[in-house]
Amino acid sequence: MNWKRRIRKAYIGLIMAFLYAPIVMLILYSFNNSKSRAQWGGFTLKWYRELFTDEAIMGALGTTLSVGFLAAAISTVLGTFGAIALFQMKRRPRQAMMSIVNLPMLNSEVVTGVSLMLLYAMAHIQLGYVTLLLSHIAFCVPYVVLSVMPKLRQLDPNLAEAAQDLGATPLQGFFRVILPDIMPGVFSGFIMALTMSIDDFVVSFFTTGSGVSNLSITIYTMAKRGISPKINALSTIIFVCVFVLLIGINLQDLKKDDGSGKKVEKVRIPY
């Protein structure tokens, strides 16, 4: 049995090395004093200093973050209410609508980007920040629906009626009874939408106008002239922020699991 465990550990180690070795190299070369990736020129922080003085990269970063958070917030609201509406439908219509909702995730991004570009052209909408934001909302909503729907299936179907029988209005019942139970799915949908928005290139490339570009388009433009070490520094900062966020979320979940058996919270239903 020992050799089987060793093989499993070696296999997992190879997978982890394959996934994270490029990221480790990127982080190391963000501190390289030389622009060449073939030689080590010594430790330096100058690329981080130059990063924050580069107007093009900082402008693209601002556009990426603003579009990402706005698209994630709006698509979370739309996707949550859309998931609730789908959940209230009968089985066959719900399955048909879920297939339509899932279609943008299965469809090629090139088709989605070109379709949205043609739609804006037919509607005489000038490509720019607004079209970029609308496009990100369009392809983020299905991910939110997909995250919220399992939490709705786990709910007691009589929970909303019980809240109303005890005096809660439908709005109070939703915000104080239903929403707290499905909040993990809503939060997961928000994180998924934010990630997809920040990561997107193809749809953004077809639906943005001149003077408006996110990080992916800016990096693609720079790649034609050669990747600057400033991009390595920016990628390192993004990776560290995501890594710290994931650790914080996991620690919070561990605290909840440790305290789940010690204290039982009472659900307060307004009268």
GUPA-671319 format. One line per 8 residues: number of its first residue (from 1); for each residue x, y, z of C-alpha. Coordinates in Angstrom, 3 decimals, padded with zeros to 6 digits. Layout:
N
NUM = X:Y:Z | ...
This chain:
271
1 = 000.000:000.000:000.000 | 002.917:002.339:000.637 | 003.998:002.330:-002.982 | 000.431:003.187:-004.082 | 000.397:006.167:-001.728 | 003.772:007.287:-003.017 | 002.539:007.058:-006.597 | -000.548:009.120:-005.716
9 = 001.570:011.754:-003.957 | 004.024:011.869:-006.859 | 001.154:012.205:-009.338 | -000.422:015.040:-007.342 | 002.992:016.692:-007.028 | 003.496:016.564:-010.811 | 000.075:018.119:-011.407 | 000.737:020.909:-008.906
17 = 004.178:021.549:-010.426 | 002.661:021.692:-013.914 | 000.040:024.201:-012.760 | 002.154:026.460:-010.562 | 005.678:026.293:-012.023 | 004.864:028.946:-014.695 | 003.385:031.222:-012.017 | 006.473:030.800:-009.824
25 = 008.698:031.706:-012.774 | 006.563:034.758:-013.518 | 006.865:035.928:-009.906 | 010.646:035.408:-009.916 | 011.154:037.352:-013.140 | 009.060:040.231:-011.813 | 012.075:040.898:-009.536 | 014.648:040.407:-012.305
33 = 016.769:043.486:-012.978 | 017.197:042.456:-016.610 | 014.501:042.668:-019.257 | 015.749:039.411:-020.742 | 013.992:036.260:-019.604 | 017.063:034.202:-020.472 | 019.333:035.562:-017.741 | 019.090:036.750:-014.152
41 = 020.280:040.316:-013.697 | 019.864:040.609:-009.948 | 017.060:041.433:-007.542 | 015.161:044.696:-008.075 | 011.821:046.375:-007.376 | 012.045:048.881:-010.212 | 009.390:047.132:-012.321 | 006.878:047.580:-009.503
49 = 007.764:051.278:-009.251 | 007.489:051.739:-013.020 | 004.213:049.808:-013.032 | 002.420:052.399:-010.918 | 003.731:055.241:-013.089 | 002.605:053.648:-016.369 | -000.583:055.507:-017.353 | -001.604:052.965:-019.996
57 = -001.479:049.986:-017.629 | -003.062:051.885:-014.735 | -005.858:053.130:-017.004 | -006.492:049.595:-018.270 | -006.447:048.292:-014.695 | -008.995:050.911:-013.635 | -011.258:050.006:-016.557 | -010.918:046.295:-015.780
65 = -011.784:046.703:-012.100 | -014.671:049.132:-012.655 | -016.233:047.000:-015.397 | -015.571:043.825:-013.408 | -017.200:044.973:-010.169 | -020.124:046.706:-011.885 | -020.787:043.737:-014.162 | -020.478:041.303:-011.241
73 = -022.836:043.331:-009.024 | -025.495:043.870:-011.706 | -025.309:040.307:-013.024 | -025.546:038.975:-009.446 | -028.808:040.858:-008.886 | -030.225:039.841:-012.272 | -029.014:036.261:-011.979 | -030.354:035.810:-008.443
81 = -033.853:037.009:-009.319 | -033.672:035.083:-012.574 | -032.789:031.879:-010.705 | -035.718:032.423:-008.314 | -038.079:032.976:-011.257 | -036.823:029.818:-012.974 | -037.129:027.849:-009.744 | -040.809:028.809:-009.464
89 = -041.563:027.464:-012.948 | -042.838:023.992:-013.681 | -040.365:021.232:-014.447 | -040.458:021.107:-018.258 | -040.521:024.876:-018.891 | -037.733:025.258:-016.322 | -035.570:022.705:-018.095 | -036.146:024.451:-021.430
97 = -035.300:027.857:-019.985 | -032.213:026.495:-018.202 | -030.949:025.180:-021.537 | -031.359:028.661:-023.017 | -029.645:030.265:-020.002 | -026.710:027.841:-020.220 | -026.266:028.421:-023.959 | -023.953:031.473:-023.594
105 = -021.585:029.404:-021.433 | -021.466:026.603:-024.011 | -021.297:028.916:-026.997 | -017.967:030.023:-028.430 | -016.799:033.410:-027.146 | -015.998:034.485:-030.699 | -019.631:033.945:-031.706 | -020.838:035.819:-028.615
113 = -018.481:038.722:-029.223 | -019.317:039.082:-032.908 | -023.061:038.762:-032.199 | -022.966:041.506:-029.580 | -020.899:043.732:-031.884 | -023.459:043.310:-034.671 | -026.293:043.992:-032.227 | -024.721:047.292:-031.150
121 = -024.116:048.217:-034.773 | -027.765:047.525:-035.689 | -028.942:049.564:-032.691 | -026.549:052.405:-033.651 | -024.813:052.225:-030.259 | -021.249:053.504:-030.342 | -018.733:051.005:-029.028 | -017.100:052.067:-025.787
129 = -017.301:051.656:-022.034 | -021.086:051.151:-021.951 | -021.078:048.399:-024.587 | -018.157:046.713:-022.809 | -020.074:046.751:-019.520 | -023.312:045.488:-021.094 | -021.453:042.666:-022.823 | -019.810:041.549:-019.580
137 = -023.173:041.575:-017.808 | -024.669:039.473:-020.613 | -022.190:036.617:-020.322 | -021.877:036.787:-016.506 | -025.581:036.328:-015.684 | -025.676:032.572:-016.574 | -022.821:031.866:-014.146 | -024.766:033.507:-011.324
145 = -027.904:031.520:-012.167 | -025.839:028.323:-012.179 | -024.443:029.157:-008.714 | -027.718:030.180:-007.076 | -029.959:027.402:-008.427 | -028.480:024.557:-006.279 | -029.034:026.603:-003.113 | -032.666:027.165:-004.081
153 = -033.148:023.418:-004.512 | -031.856:022.893:-000.964 | -034.445:025.261:000.529 | -037.555:024.045:002.292 | -040.360:024.806:-000.196 | -042.662:025.854:002.660 | -040.197:028.321:004.194 | -041.538:031.418:002.418
161 = -045.157:030.518:003.209 | -044.250:029.932:006.860 | -042.669:033.384:007.071 | -045.785:034.999:005.611 | -048.045:033.029:007.971 | -046.050:034.497:010.872 | -046.648:038.038:009.661 | -043.765:038.755:007.298
169 = -044.440:040.533:004.030 | -043.153:038.828:000.851 | -040.296:041.340:000.701 | -039.372:040.791:004.359 | -039.612:037.048:003.923 | -037.219:037.175:000.999 | -034.577:039.419:002.558 | -034.705:037.931:006.089
177 = -035.447:034.271:005.432 | -034.734:033.237:001.826 | -031.743:035.421:000.985 | -029.610:034.436:004.029 | -030.016:030.748:003.115 | -029.003:031.220:-000.518 | -026.301:033.817:000.231 | -023.384:031.336:-000.227
185 = -024.607:030.675:-003.774 | -025.101:034.396:-004.416 | -021.591:035.165:-003.175 | -020.130:032.342:-005.274 | -021.950:033.719:-008.310 | -020.566:037.194:-007.626 | -016.986:035.871:-007.373 | -017.448:033.773:-010.518
193 = -018.851:036.742:-012.454 | -016.027:039.001:-011.254 | -013.418:036.428:-012.266 | -014.938:035.871:-015.704 | -015.184:039.614:-016.328 | -011.572:040.333:-015.346 | -010.319:037.346:-017.346 | -012.298:038.004:-020.535
201 = -010.514:038.994:-023.745 | -012.463:037.792:-026.791 | -015.828:039.426:-026.002 | -014.082:042.589:-024.810 | -012.032:042.776:-028.015 | -015.172:042.858:-030.201 | -017.337:045.110:-028.029 | -015.002:047.891:-026.889
209 = -014.267:051.096:-028.735 | -011.219:053.245:-029.311 | -009.716:054.697:-026.160 | -011.306:052.036:-023.908 | -009.373:048.860:-023.186 | -009.091:046.482:-020.285 | -005.981:044.647:-019.106 | -006.360:041.685:-021.439
217 = -006.525:043.928:-024.525 | -003.635:046.080:-023.278 | -001.448:043.032:-022.623 | -002.350:041.619:-026.051 | -001.277:044.897:-027.663 | 001.988:044.909:-025.695 | 002.686:041.288:-026.642 | 003.240:042.336:-030.247
225 = 006.243:044.398:-029.108 | 007.334:042.014:-026.356 | 006.007:041.540:-022.843 | 007.379:044.125:-020.428 | 008.522:042.977:-016.955 | 005.934:045.445:-015.635 | 003.275:042.960:-016.711 | 005.032:040.315:-014.622
233 = 004.851:042.660:-011.639 | 001.149:043.350:-012.240 | 000.399:039.629:-012.607 | 002.243:038.948:-009.361 | 000.153:041.526:-007.499 | -003.088:040.069:-008.889 | -002.034:036.532:-007.982 | -001.108:037.519:-004.423
241 = -004.423:039.372:-003.936 | -006.445:036.372:-005.164 | -004.360:033.996:-003.051 | -004.900:036.060:000.107 | -008.639:036.326:-000.662 | -008.961:032.551:-001.028 | -007.087:031.943:002.229 | -009.372:034.395:004.019
249 = -012.508:032.728:002.651 | -011.264:029.256:003.603 | -010.340:030.384:007.126 | -013.780:031.936:007.524 | -015.413:028.674:006.410 | -013.282:026.719:008.888 | -014.388:029.010:011.719 | -018.024:028.484:010.759
257 = -017.548:024.704:010.669 | -015.826:024.696:014.079 | -018.613:026.692:015.671 | -021.502:024.933:013.978 | -021.814:022.350:016.727 | -021.436:024.789:019.613 | -024.118:027.310:018.891 | -027.457:027.126:017.110
265 = -028.697:030.422:015.762 | -032.385:031.202:015.932 | -034.116:032.554:012.853 | -036.060:035.692:013.694 | -039.176:036.179:011.616 | -040.684:039.690:011.797 | -044.285:040.079:012.902
